[in-house]
Amino acid sequence: MDRTYAGTAGLVGKSLEKVNRRMLQRGNRRGAVLGVRALNRALLERQLLLRRSKMPAFDAIEHLVGLQAQVPNSPYIGLWTRLAGFALDDLTDLIAKRRVVRLPLMRSTIHMVTARDCLTLRPLTQPVQNRGLEGSFGRRLKGIQIDAVAAAGRSLVEAQPRTFSELGAALRKRWPERDPTALAYAVRAVVPLVQVPPRGIWGNSAPAAHTTVDAWLHRPLAKKVSLEKLVMRYLSAFGPATVRDVQAWSGLTQLREVIDRLRRRLRVFRNEDGQELFDVPDGPRPHPDTPAPPRFLPEFDNVLLAHADRTRVIADEHRRLVFTSGGLLLGTFLIDGFVRGRWRIVREPARTRATLDLYPIERLSAGERQAATEEGDRLLAFAAADATARDVRVLTSPPSKSAEARSSGSRRR
């Protein structure tokens, strides 16, 4: 338990424990209604955001069904905000030893997952990769034999890891009339590729170079995979949730049939709009008034992307303030479990000073401001340990989102 909130949580802990038991009993009745705060606290608990977990980084990544990883440093921040005593080397060693990998999975976006999850999640999300390729490059690839492109691309990246620019240029020698970017992304969609280090290493990242899963892990993709298991894992990490929520997280469609097959194994609730919410039998659901300490989420954290209805963590009117027009999700901070602002770390050219700027999207009380600043001090000590001077500023005038988008975009992919 974080020291800022240890006293508060201790005072209410015993009484909440009794209330939690009563809520769990009521939740067994079909159709019990869960309000926004109840869903919020369930999400925070399962996302390891109510208290920092002692879980090892590898286990946490698997429990969370991966971490969004478009921005190379995001998984480090995401684990720091969730795990007690997390250090940079805890994740760097997993990457170097090939126990975790980076590749496009859910929503066809880059995720960091364990090696064994890679082998099952990649075939499960193949329809998502196919749809993404058709939507983005279908016209430019019309008439080409995709299997031939994929085979040529596989040979090239297994000979040596290549960036998409390098891969596209090499493929264009065989298909000179074709767009090299489209050719490279055709390989990405059809051939399971991973991004190899140093991409994704804190302080030592590089342009994303790719090779095949088989070449990197020396293991083939799983042949027997289960959508039912995927749904159950999602609910364990993000539930209770609607069918639309599961589809929004995964990018897969027509999951109603899967959940119908699981229905007898699931607990069923309803949200305040009357929609069915599904959950694993043992899913924790803390009392809605359980204290929630301030938390800093990195860009693209799945907490803000894993549901069709995101009001359990961010008000609809605030979404436009943290999502840019270009589709970027900025770093955010939570107060009482809900998004209350954006953040960014500014380093001086000499890198001797690091400043964490907080941009609240609504007024913070004095206590909330102090708690956010104290947690911000801890974030700076982790993310800017080499700085000789560190400071947290709570500002009222945010930078333009286009400037933040350019800064974030330079670190993506």
C-alpha positions as CSV (number, residue, x, y, z in Angstrom):
1,M,0.0,0.0,0.0
2,D,1.4,3.4,-0.9
3,R,2.3,5.5,2.1
4,T,0.2,8.4,1.0
5,Y,-3.0,6.4,1.2
6,A,-2.0,3.7,3.8
7,G,-3.7,5.5,6.7
8,T,-7.0,6.1,4.8
9,A,-7.2,2.6,3.5
10,G,-6.4,1.1,6.9
11,L,-9.2,3.1,8.6
12,V,-11.9,1.8,6.2
13,G,-10.4,-1.6,5.4
14,K,-12.3,-3.7,7.9
15,S,-15.7,-2.2,7.3
16,L,-15.2,-2.4,3.5
17,E,-14.3,-6.1,3.8
18,K,-17.7,-6.8,5.2
19,V,-19.4,-4.8,2.6
20,N,-17.4,-6.5,-0.2
21,R,-18.6,-9.9,1.0
22,R,-22.2,-8.7,0.9
23,M,-21.7,-7.2,-2.6
24,L,-20.2,-10.5,-3.9
25,Q,-23.2,-12.4,-2.5
26,R,-25.6,-10.0,-4.3
27,G,-23.5,-10.2,-7.5
28,N,-24.3,-13.9,-7.7
29,R,-27.9,-13.0,-8.5
30,R,-28.4,-12.7,-12.3
31,G,-28.7,-9.1,-13.4
32,A,-27.5,-7.2,-10.4
33,V,-26.7,-3.6,-11.4
34,L,-23.1,-2.3,-11.3
35,G,-22.6,1.5,-11.3
36,V,-19.7,3.4,-12.8
37,R,-17.7,3.5,-9.6
38,A,-18.2,-0.2,-9.0
39,L,-16.9,-0.9,-12.5
40,N,-14.1,1.5,-11.9
41,R,-12.9,-0.1,-8.7
42,A,-13.1,-3.6,-10.3
43,L,-11.0,-2.4,-13.2
44,L,-8.4,-0.8,-10.9
45,E,-8.1,-3.9,-8.8
46,R,-7.6,-6.2,-11.7
47,Q,-5.2,-3.7,-13.3
48,L,-3.1,-3.6,-10.2
49,L,-3.8,0.1,-9.7
50,L,-5.4,0.1,-6.3
51,R,-2.2,-1.0,-4.6
52,R,1.2,-1.8,-6.1
53,S,1.5,-5.6,-6.5
54,K,4.5,-7.7,-5.5
55,M,4.0,-9.8,-8.6
56,P,7.1,-10.3,-10.8
57,A,7.1,-8.3,-14.0
58,F,6.7,-11.4,-16.2
59,D,3.7,-12.6,-14.3
60,A,2.1,-9.1,-14.4
61,I,2.5,-8.8,-18.1
62,E,0.8,-12.2,-18.5
63,H,-2.0,-11.3,-16.0
64,L,-2.6,-8.0,-18.0
65,V,-2.7,-9.9,-21.3
66,G,0.1,-7.7,-22.5
67,L,0.9,-4.0,-22.4
68,Q,0.4,-1.5,-25.2
69,A,3.9,-0.7,-26.6
70,Q,3.7,1.7,-29.5
71,V,5.8,4.1,-27.4
72,P,9.0,2.2,-26.4
73,N,9.1,3.4,-22.8
74,S,5.4,3.0,-22.1
75,P,5.6,-0.6,-20.8
76,Y,8.2,0.5,-18.3
77,I,6.0,3.2,-16.9
78,G,3.0,0.9,-17.0
79,L,4.8,-1.7,-14.9
80,W,6.3,0.9,-12.5
81,T,2.8,2.3,-11.7
82,R,1.5,-1.2,-11.0
83,L,4.4,-3.1,-9.3
84,A,6.1,-2.6,-6.0
85,G,9.9,-2.1,-6.3
86,F,9.9,-2.4,-10.1
87,A,13.2,-1.5,-11.7
88,L,14.2,-0.9,-15.3
89,D,16.3,-4.0,-15.5
90,D,13.3,-6.1,-14.5
91,L,11.8,-5.6,-17.9
92,T,15.1,-5.0,-19.9
93,D,16.3,-8.5,-18.8
94,L,13.0,-10.1,-20.0
95,I,13.4,-8.4,-23.4
96,A,17.1,-9.4,-23.7
97,K,16.4,-13.0,-22.8
98,R,13.4,-13.2,-25.2
99,R,11.0,-14.0,-22.5
100,V,8.8,-11.0,-23.6
101,V,8.4,-9.7,-27.2
102,R,6.8,-6.8,-29.1
103,L,4.5,-7.4,-32.0
104,P,1.1,-6.4,-33.4
105,L,-1.8,-8.2,-31.7
106,M,-5.0,-6.8,-30.3
107,R,-6.5,-4.1,-32.5
108,S,-3.4,-4.7,-34.7
109,T,-1.4,-2.4,-32.4
110,I,2.0,-3.1,-30.9
111,H,1.8,-5.0,-27.6
112,M,4.5,-6.4,-25.3
113,V,3.5,-9.9,-24.2
114,T,5.3,-12.9,-22.8
115,A,6.8,-15.3,-25.3
116,R,4.3,-18.0,-24.6
117,D,1.4,-15.6,-25.0
118,C,2.8,-14.5,-28.3
119,L,2.5,-18.0,-29.6
120,T,-1.3,-18.2,-28.8
121,L,-2.4,-14.5,-29.2
122,R,-0.9,-14.0,-32.6
123,P,-3.0,-16.7,-34.4
124,L,-6.1,-15.7,-32.5
125,T,-5.7,-12.1,-33.8
126,Q,-5.0,-13.0,-37.4
127,P,-8.4,-11.8,-38.5
128,V,-7.6,-8.4,-37.0
129,Q,-4.3,-8.2,-39.0
130,N,-6.1,-9.2,-42.2
131,R,-8.8,-6.6,-41.7
132,G,-6.2,-3.9,-41.0
133,L,-4.2,-4.7,-44.1
134,E,-7.3,-4.7,-46.3
135,G,-8.5,-1.4,-44.8
136,S,-5.2,0.4,-45.1
137,F,-3.6,-1.1,-48.2
138,G,-6.2,-3.2,-50.0
139,R,-6.3,-1.0,-53.1
140,R,-2.6,-0.7,-53.4
141,L,-2.2,-4.5,-53.2
142,K,-5.1,-5.4,-55.6
143,G,-4.1,-8.2,-58.0
144,I,-0.9,-9.2,-56.2
145,Q,-0.2,-12.6,-54.9
146,I,0.0,-12.0,-51.2
147,D,1.4,-15.4,-50.4
148,A,4.3,-14.8,-52.7
149,V,5.0,-11.4,-51.0
150,A,4.8,-13.0,-47.6
151,A,7.2,-15.8,-48.6
152,A,9.7,-13.4,-50.0
153,G,9.4,-11.1,-46.9
154,R,9.8,-14.1,-44.6
155,S,13.1,-15.0,-46.3
156,L,14.4,-11.4,-46.1
157,V,13.7,-10.9,-42.4
158,E,14.9,-14.3,-41.4
159,A,18.2,-13.6,-43.2
160,Q,18.6,-10.5,-41.0
161,P,16.2,-8.3,-39.0
162,R,14.9,-5.4,-41.2
163,T,13.0,-2.2,-40.7
164,F,9.8,-1.7,-42.7
165,S,11.7,0.8,-44.9
166,E,14.4,-1.8,-45.6
167,L,11.9,-4.6,-46.1
168,G,9.8,-2.5,-48.5
169,A,12.8,-1.4,-50.5
170,A,14.0,-5.1,-50.9
171,L,10.6,-6.3,-51.9
172,R,10.2,-3.5,-54.5
173,K,13.1,-5.0,-56.4
174,R,10.8,-7.9,-57.2
175,W,7.6,-5.9,-57.5
176,P,8.9,-2.5,-58.9
177,E,5.4,-1.2,-59.7
178,R,4.1,-1.6,-56.1
179,D,4.2,0.7,-53.1
180,P,7.0,-0.5,-50.9
181,T,5.1,0.5,-47.7
182,A,2.1,-1.7,-48.8
183,L,4.4,-4.6,-49.5
184,A,6.1,-4.4,-46.1
185,Y,2.7,-4.2,-44.3
186,A,1.5,-7.2,-46.3
187,V,4.3,-9.2,-44.8
188,R,3.5,-7.8,-41.3
189,A,-0.1,-8.9,-41.6
190,V,0.5,-12.4,-43.0
191,V,3.8,-13.4,-41.4
192,P,4.0,-13.2,-37.6
193,L,6.8,-10.7,-37.0
194,V,8.4,-9.4,-33.7
195,Q,10.4,-6.3,-33.2
196,V,13.9,-7.2,-32.0
197,P,16.0,-5.3,-29.4
198,P,17.3,-2.8,-28.9
199,R,13.8,-1.6,-29.9
200,G,11.9,-1.2,-26.7
201,I,14.9,-1.0,-24.4
202,W,14.7,2.0,-22.0
203,G,17.4,4.5,-23.0
204,N,18.7,2.4,-25.9
205,S,15.8,2.1,-28.3
206,A,16.3,2.1,-32.0
207,P,14.2,2.0,-35.2
208,A,11.9,-1.1,-35.2
209,A,13.6,-4.0,-37.0
210,H,11.7,-7.2,-37.5
211,T,12.2,-10.9,-37.8
212,T,9.8,-13.8,-37.6
213,V,8.4,-15.3,-34.4
214,D,9.8,-18.7,-35.4
215,A,13.3,-17.3,-35.9
216,W,13.3,-15.2,-32.7
217,L,11.7,-17.7,-30.3
218,H,12.7,-20.9,-32.0
219,R,9.2,-22.1,-31.5
220,P,6.2,-22.3,-33.8
221,L,2.8,-20.6,-33.2
222,A,0.3,-22.7,-31.3
223,K,-2.0,-24.7,-33.6
224,K,-4.7,-25.2,-31.0
225,V,-6.0,-21.9,-29.7
226,S,-9.2,-20.9,-27.9
227,L,-11.3,-17.8,-28.2
228,E,-13.0,-18.9,-25.0
229,K,-9.8,-18.7,-23.1
230,L,-9.0,-15.3,-24.6
231,V,-12.3,-14.0,-23.4
232,M,-11.9,-15.4,-19.9
233,R,-8.5,-13.8,-19.6
234,Y,-9.8,-10.5,-20.8
235,L,-12.6,-10.6,-18.2
236,S,-10.0,-11.5,-15.5
237,A,-8.0,-8.4,-16.4
238,F,-10.7,-5.9,-17.5
239,G,-14.1,-7.2,-16.4
240,P,-17.0,-7.0,-15.8
241,A,-17.6,-6.1,-19.4
242,T,-20.1,-6.2,-22.3
243,V,-19.6,-8.1,-25.6
244,R,-18.8,-4.8,-27.2
245,D,-16.1,-4.1,-24.7
246,V,-14.4,-7.4,-25.4
247,Q,-14.5,-6.7,-29.1
248,A,-13.2,-3.2,-28.7
249,W,-10.2,-4.5,-26.8
250,S,-9.3,-7.4,-29.1
251,G,-10.4,-6.0,-32.4
252,L,-12.2,-9.2,-33.1
253,T,-15.8,-9.3,-34.2
254,Q,-18.8,-11.7,-33.7
255,L,-17.8,-12.6,-30.1
256,R,-21.4,-12.8,-28.9
257,E,-21.4,-16.5,-29.9
258,V,-18.3,-17.1,-27.9
259,I,-19.7,-15.5,-24.8
260,D,-23.0,-17.4,-25.3
261,R,-21.0,-20.6,-25.1
262,L,-19.4,-19.4,-21.9
263,R,-22.5,-18.0,-20.3
264,R,-23.0,-20.9,-17.9
265,R,-19.5,-20.3,-16.6
266,L,-19.8,-16.6,-16.1
267,R,-21.4,-14.2,-13.7
268,V,-23.9,-11.8,-15.3
269,F,-24.6,-8.3,-14.2
270,R,-26.0,-5.2,-15.8
271,N,-24.8,-1.7,-16.1
272,E,-26.9,1.4,-15.4
273,D,-28.1,1.4,-19.0
274,G,-29.4,-2.2,-18.7
275,Q,-26.7,-3.8,-20.8
276,E,-25.4,-7.2,-19.8
277,L,-22.0,-7.3,-18.2
278,F,-20.1,-10.6,-18.0
279,D,-17.5,-11.6,-15.5
280,V,-15.3,-14.5,-14.4
281,P,-16.7,-16.3,-11.3
282,D,-13.9,-15.2,-9.0
283,G,-13.4,-11.7,-10.4
284,P,-12.7,-9.2,-7.5
285,R,-15.2,-6.3,-7.2
286,P,-14.1,-3.9,-4.4
287,H,-16.6,-1.6,-2.8
288,P,-17.1,1.5,-4.9
289,D,-15.8,3.7,-2.0
290,T,-12.5,1.8,-1.8
291,P,-9.7,4.4,-1.7
292,A,-7.8,4.8,-5.0
293,P,-4.4,6.5,-4.9
294,P,-3.1,8.7,-7.7
295,R,-1.7,6.8,-10.6
296,F,0.3,7.9,-13.7
297,L,-0.6,6.0,-16.9
298,P,1.7,6.0,-19.9
299,E,0.6,6.8,-23.5
300,F,-1.8,4.2,-24.9
301,D,-2.3,2.4,-21.6
302,N,-4.9,-0.3,-22.1
303,V,-6.9,0.9,-19.1
304,L,-8.2,3.6,-21.5
305,L,-8.5,1.5,-24.6
306,A,-9.9,-1.8,-23.4
307,H,-13.6,-1.0,-23.4
308,A,-16.2,0.4,-25.9
309,D,-17.7,2.3,-23.0
310,R,-14.8,4.0,-21.2
311,T,-16.8,6.0,-18.7
312,R,-15.6,3.6,-16.0
313,V,-12.3,5.5,-16.1
314,I,-12.8,8.7,-18.1
315,A,-15.9,10.9,-18.6
316,D,-17.0,11.2,-22.2
317,E,-16.6,15.0,-22.2
318,H,-12.9,14.5,-21.2
319,R,-11.9,12.0,-23.9
320,R,-11.2,14.8,-26.5
321,L,-8.7,16.3,-24.0
322,V,-6.5,13.2,-23.9
323,F,-7.0,11.7,-27.4
324,T,-5.5,13.7,-30.2
325,S,-7.1,14.1,-33.7
326,G,-4.3,11.8,-35.0
327,G,-5.4,8.9,-32.8
328,L,-2.7,9.3,-30.2
329,L,-3.5,8.8,-26.5
330,L,-1.4,11.0,-24.2
331,G,-0.1,10.2,-20.8
332,T,-2.8,10.6,-18.2
333,F,-3.1,10.6,-14.4
334,L,-5.9,9.2,-12.3
335,I,-7.3,10.8,-9.2
336,D,-9.8,8.8,-7.2
337,G,-9.6,6.2,-10.0
338,F,-10.7,8.5,-12.9
339,V,-8.7,10.5,-15.5
340,R,-8.2,14.0,-14.2
341,G,-5.4,15.2,-16.4
342,R,-2.4,14.8,-18.7
343,W,1.3,14.7,-17.9
344,R,4.6,14.9,-19.6
345,I,8.2,14.9,-18.6
346,V,10.4,17.7,-20.0
347,R,14.2,17.3,-20.1
348,E,16.5,20.3,-20.5
349,P,19.1,19.9,-23.4
350,A,21.8,19.1,-20.9
351,R,19.5,16.5,-19.2
352,T,20.5,17.7,-15.8
353,R,17.0,18.9,-14.9
354,A,13.7,17.0,-15.4
355,T,10.3,18.6,-14.9
356,L,7.1,16.7,-14.7
357,D,4.3,18.9,-16.0
358,L,0.7,18.1,-14.9
359,Y,-2.2,19.5,-16.8
360,P,-5.5,18.9,-14.9
361,I,-8.6,18.8,-17.0
362,E,-10.6,20.0,-14.0
363,R,-9.8,21.7,-10.8
364,L,-8.0,19.6,-8.2
365,S,-8.5,20.1,-4.5
366,A,-5.6,20.9,-2.3
367,G,-5.4,17.3,-1.1
368,E,-5.6,15.9,-4.6
369,R,-2.9,18.3,-5.8
370,Q,-0.6,17.3,-3.0
371,A,-1.2,13.6,-3.5
372,A,-0.6,13.9,-7.3
373,T,2.6,15.9,-6.7
374,E,3.9,13.3,-4.3
375,E,3.2,10.5,-6.7
376,G,4.8,12.6,-9.5
377,D,8.0,12.9,-7.4
378,R,8.1,9.1,-7.3
379,L,7.6,8.9,-11.1
380,L,10.4,11.4,-11.7
381,A,12.7,9.4,-9.4
382,F,12.1,6.4,-11.6
383,A,11.9,7.9,-15.1
384,A,14.5,10.6,-14.7
385,A,16.9,9.0,-12.2
386,D,19.9,10.5,-14.0
387,A,18.7,14.1,-13.5
388,T,20.4,16.1,-10.7
389,A,17.3,18.4,-10.3
390,R,13.7,17.3,-10.5
391,D,10.5,19.2,-10.1
392,V,6.7,18.7,-10.4
393,R,4.6,21.6,-11.8
394,V,0.8,21.7,-11.8
395,L,-0.1,23.9,-14.7
396,T,-3.4,25.4,-15.9
397,S,-2.5,26.0,-19.5
398,P,-1.6,22.8,-21.4
399,P,0.7,22.7,-24.4
400,S,-1.0,22.2,-27.8
401,K,-2.0,18.6,-28.4
402,S,-0.3,18.9,-31.8
403,A,3.0,19.6,-30.0
404,E,2.5,16.6,-27.7
405,A,1.5,14.5,-30.7
406,R,4.7,15.3,-32.5
407,S,6.7,14.5,-29.4
408,S,4.9,11.2,-28.8
409,G,4.8,10.3,-32.5
410,S,8.6,10.6,-32.8
411,R,8.9,7.8,-30.3
412,R,6.2,5.5,-31.7
413,R,6.1,2.3,-33.8
